[in-house]
């Protein structure tokens, strides 16, 4: 890693040329120190890019491979060129995922890097209760300190929830929940209803894929996102009104080729 940096940094290149041959810098403690120094430098550059301006918080929490809770913090802001940018600002290990613990972790890393929490002018999280809770959620706690830090439920997460709910609803109405042993499962997955759901979800995912990808772009803004949602809704309506008969014909043909009973 350091050798790669030396190709772009003359000071690092000179250091490698003058350092003793036994100085390999491969000790775990030295490697961690180097990474911490690099992390600190990156944070300083991000703070310089913000330059005392307003920013939004994008936060998510998950467990690492050691089952430890950690929180990722991304800052979204407009740079001096008027371009919307998103910067990964840090990963914070947490003892738990309560809203107060999340808030303390965020404020700690912001304060350490001389960023005023009152400059937070937006929050973007998933829809978990500890994040979006109206009274005790993370967004509510931060909103008390920064009155312009309005909360927006992540559009990509909302789309995922909507698709999951729609799929589960169709499955629940059509074939019931898939449980039981292998025999009963096989009977279920070889029914017309099951293949109908598969083809339907495939069609829906193909239409919503562009929207899903667009909502995850760094340069995406709310106004454009709403336009994409509206256009995607129109495409879904068009599929329902104009392509429904073609979809049923395709499913019927698929089932006939595999000798699957087709209901009247």
PLY file of the C-alpha trace (Angstrom):
ply
format ascii 1.0
element vertex 264
property float x
property float y
property float z
element edge 263
property int vertex1
property int vertex2
end_header
0.00 0.00 0.00
2.77 2.42 0.92
4.72 1.52 -2.21
1.63 2.28 -4.27
1.34 5.69 -2.60
5.02 6.41 -3.33
4.24 6.37 -7.06
2.09 9.49 -6.56
3.87 11.15 -3.64
7.49 12.32 -3.93
7.98 12.57 -0.16
6.91 8.95 0.30
9.12 7.90 -2.60
12.12 9.62 -1.03
11.35 7.97 2.31
11.47 4.51 0.75
14.77 5.30 -0.95
16.47 6.51 2.23
14.88 4.14 4.77
16.96 1.21 6.11
16.40 -2.08 4.32
15.09 -3.71 7.47
12.32 -1.05 7.74
9.49 -3.05 6.17
6.61 -1.33 8.01
4.69 -4.61 8.17
4.13 -4.76 11.93
0.39 -4.82 12.77
0.76 -1.86 15.13
2.61 0.17 12.51
0.07 -0.75 9.84
-2.78 0.39 12.11
-0.96 3.63 12.88
-0.47 4.30 9.17
-4.14 3.63 8.45
-5.20 5.92 11.30
-2.98 8.68 9.94
-4.46 8.24 6.48
-7.99 8.24 7.92
-7.28 11.44 9.84
-5.90 13.10 6.73
-8.94 12.11 4.66
-11.28 13.52 7.32
-9.32 16.78 7.35
-9.69 17.08 3.58
-13.44 16.42 3.83
-13.82 19.07 6.54
-11.87 21.51 4.37
-14.19 20.68 1.48
-17.25 21.41 3.67
-15.54 24.63 4.83
-18.00 25.41 7.62
-21.05 24.89 5.40
-24.18 22.86 5.91
-24.31 19.10 5.40
-26.65 16.13 5.61
-26.18 12.88 7.50
-26.57 9.47 5.90
-26.27 6.75 8.54
-26.67 2.99 8.59
-25.76 0.36 11.15
-24.91 -3.32 10.78
-22.95 -6.13 12.39
-19.47 -7.06 11.21
-18.19 -10.64 10.91
-17.36 -10.63 14.63
-21.01 -9.82 15.49
-20.05 -6.33 16.68
-22.31 -3.39 15.96
-20.86 -0.66 13.80
-22.26 2.49 12.26
-21.24 4.02 8.95
-21.48 7.80 8.62
-21.65 9.55 5.25
-21.75 13.32 4.82
-23.68 14.75 1.88
-23.08 18.39 0.98
-22.64 20.88 -1.86
-18.99 21.69 -2.58
-17.56 25.02 -3.73
-18.28 24.12 -7.36
-21.97 23.64 -6.61
-21.78 19.86 -7.02
-23.58 17.51 -4.62
-21.04 15.07 -3.18
-21.14 12.26 -0.63
-18.12 11.36 1.49
-17.70 8.35 3.76
-16.65 10.01 7.00
-16.12 7.10 9.32
-17.10 3.81 10.89
-17.98 3.84 14.58
-18.14 0.71 16.71
-21.08 0.72 19.12
-22.03 -1.27 22.24
-25.67 -1.27 21.09
-27.95 0.34 18.51
-30.25 2.43 20.68
-31.01 5.87 19.30
-29.12 7.63 22.11
-26.00 5.52 21.50
-26.15 6.28 17.78
-26.51 9.98 18.48
-23.57 9.97 20.90
-21.41 8.19 18.32
-22.31 10.69 15.60
-21.76 13.74 17.80
-18.47 12.32 19.04
-16.95 11.96 15.57
-18.35 15.33 14.44
-17.01 17.16 17.50
-13.61 15.46 17.21
-13.33 16.83 13.68
-14.64 20.31 14.58
-17.94 19.94 12.74
-20.88 21.72 14.35
-23.91 19.46 14.77
-26.10 22.55 14.31
-24.90 22.58 10.67
-26.80 19.34 10.02
-29.53 20.23 7.51
-30.86 16.80 6.64
-30.96 13.18 7.78
-31.29 10.03 5.69
-31.73 6.62 7.34
-33.66 3.39 6.92
-37.07 2.90 8.50
-36.06 1.07 11.69
-37.76 2.29 14.87
-34.48 3.37 16.45
-33.83 5.58 13.42
-37.19 7.04 12.40
-39.03 7.02 15.74
-41.12 10.17 15.99
-40.33 10.91 19.63
-37.27 8.87 20.64
-35.73 7.88 17.31
-32.35 9.14 16.14
-33.94 11.63 13.76
-36.05 13.09 16.59
-33.06 13.46 18.93
-30.98 15.26 16.29
-33.93 17.40 15.20
-34.17 18.78 18.75
-30.60 20.11 18.49
-30.73 21.11 14.82
-34.23 22.29 13.79
-33.46 22.15 10.04
-32.22 18.54 10.08
-35.32 17.14 8.40
-35.51 13.37 8.11
-36.05 11.52 4.81
-36.60 7.78 4.72
-34.06 6.33 2.24
-35.82 6.03 -1.15
-33.93 2.87 -2.11
-34.94 1.24 1.18
-38.57 2.29 0.72
-38.57 0.78 -2.77
-37.15 -2.46 -1.40
-39.81 -2.59 1.33
-42.57 -1.87 -1.19
-41.43 -4.66 -3.51
-41.09 -7.11 -0.62
-44.56 -6.23 0.67
-46.07 -6.56 -2.80
-44.39 -9.91 -3.40
-45.38 -11.27 0.01
-48.94 -10.09 -0.54
-49.22 -11.90 -3.87
-47.70 -15.05 -2.41
-49.97 -14.92 0.62
-53.07 -14.57 -1.55
-51.99 -17.04 -4.21
-50.14 -19.95 -2.67
-49.84 -19.30 1.03
-46.59 -19.34 2.97
-43.94 -21.84 1.81
-43.34 -24.09 4.78
-43.10 -27.72 5.58
-40.88 -30.51 4.41
-39.29 -31.00 1.01
-42.30 -32.82 -0.45
-44.77 -30.08 0.33
-42.31 -27.44 -0.81
-41.87 -29.21 -4.14
-45.62 -29.36 -4.60
-45.88 -25.64 -4.02
-43.02 -24.57 -6.30
-44.42 -26.63 -9.18
-47.77 -24.84 -9.24
-49.07 -22.27 -11.69
-49.40 -19.71 -8.89
-45.73 -19.99 -7.98
-44.50 -19.43 -11.54
-47.01 -16.63 -11.96
-45.44 -14.82 -9.00
-41.91 -15.42 -10.33
-42.72 -13.96 -13.74
-44.64 -11.05 -12.23
-41.80 -10.13 -9.86
-39.31 -10.41 -12.74
-41.35 -7.95 -14.81
-41.68 -5.53 -11.87
-37.96 -5.72 -11.03
-37.00 -4.98 -14.64
-39.14 -1.85 -14.58
-38.00 -0.64 -11.15
-34.32 -1.51 -11.57
-33.51 1.83 -13.21
-35.21 3.68 -10.36
-33.39 1.58 -7.76
-30.00 2.30 -9.35
-30.77 6.00 -9.73
-31.75 6.39 -6.06
-28.33 5.12 -5.02
-26.34 7.63 -7.08
-24.37 10.23 -5.17
-25.55 13.06 -7.42
-29.26 12.26 -7.05
-31.55 14.99 -5.68
-35.06 14.78 -4.25
-36.81 16.56 -7.14
-35.32 14.28 -9.77
-36.00 11.25 -7.58
-39.69 12.16 -7.37
-39.83 12.46 -11.17
-38.28 9.01 -11.50
-40.81 7.60 -9.05
-43.64 9.12 -11.10
-42.29 7.77 -14.40
-41.77 4.31 -12.88
-45.35 4.35 -11.60
-46.54 5.16 -15.15
-44.55 2.22 -16.54
-46.11 -0.10 -13.96
-49.57 1.16 -14.90
-48.73 0.62 -18.58
-47.63 -2.94 -17.84
-50.89 -3.58 -16.04
-53.08 -2.11 -18.78
-51.23 -3.08 -21.97
-48.91 -6.01 -21.26
-50.98 -8.07 -18.85
-52.46 -10.38 -21.49
-49.02 -10.97 -23.00
-47.61 -11.82 -19.57
-50.39 -14.35 -18.94
-49.79 -15.94 -22.35
-46.10 -16.24 -21.58
-46.79 -17.89 -18.22
-49.34 -20.26 -19.75
-46.88 -21.30 -22.43
-44.18 -21.78 -19.80
-46.42 -24.03 -17.70
-47.68 -26.02 -20.69
-44.12 -26.87 -21.73
-43.52 -28.26 -18.24
-46.88 -30.01 -17.89
-48.01 -27.81 -15.00
-51.76 -27.54 -14.41
-53.22 -24.22 -15.49
-56.34 -23.03 -13.61
-59.39 -21.85 -15.55
0 1
1 2
2 3
3 4
4 5
5 6
6 7
7 8
8 9
9 10
10 11
11 12
12 13
13 14
14 15
15 16
16 17
17 18
18 19
19 20
20 21
21 22
22 23
23 24
24 25
25 26
26 27
27 28
28 29
29 30
30 31
31 32
32 33
33 34
34 35
35 36
36 37
37 38
38 39
39 40
40 41
41 42
42 43
43 44
44 45
45 46
46 47
47 48
48 49
49 50
50 51
51 52
52 53
53 54
54 55
55 56
56 57
57 58
58 59
59 60
60 61
61 62
62 63
63 64
64 65
65 66
66 67
67 68
68 69
69 70
70 71
71 72
72 73
73 74
74 75
75 76
76 77
77 78
78 79
79 80
80 81
81 82
82 83
83 84
84 85
85 86
86 87
87 88
88 89
89 90
90 91
91 92
92 93
93 94
94 95
95 96
96 97
97 98
98 99
99 100
100 101
101 102
102 103
103 104
104 105
105 106
106 107
107 108
108 109
109 110
110 111
111 112
112 113
113 114
114 115
115 116
116 117
117 118
118 119
119 120
120 121
121 122
122 123
123 124
124 125
125 126
126 127
127 128
128 129
129 130
130 131
131 132
132 133
133 134
134 135
135 136
136 137
137 138
138 139
139 140
140 141
141 142
142 143
143 144
144 145
145 146
146 147
147 148
148 149
149 150
150 151
151 152
152 153
153 154
154 155
155 156
156 157
157 158
158 159
159 160
160 161
161 162
162 163
163 164
164 165
165 166
166 167
167 168
168 169
169 170
170 171
171 172
172 173
173 174
174 175
175 176
176 177
177 178
178 179
179 180
180 181
181 182
182 183
183 184
184 185
185 186
186 187
187 188
188 189
189 190
190 191
191 192
192 193
193 194
194 195
195 196
196 197
197 198
198 199
199 200
200 201
201 202
202 203
203 204
204 205
205 206
206 207
207 208
208 209
209 210
210 211
211 212
212 213
213 214
214 215
215 216
216 217
217 218
218 219
219 220
220 221
221 222
222 223
223 224
224 225
225 226
226 227
227 228
228 229
229 230
230 231
231 232
232 233
233 234
234 235
235 236
236 237
237 238
238 239
239 240
240 241
241 242
242 243
243 244
244 245
245 246
246 247
247 248
248 249
249 250
250 251
251 252
252 253
253 254
254 255
255 256
256 257
257 258
258 259
259 260
260 261
261 262
262 263
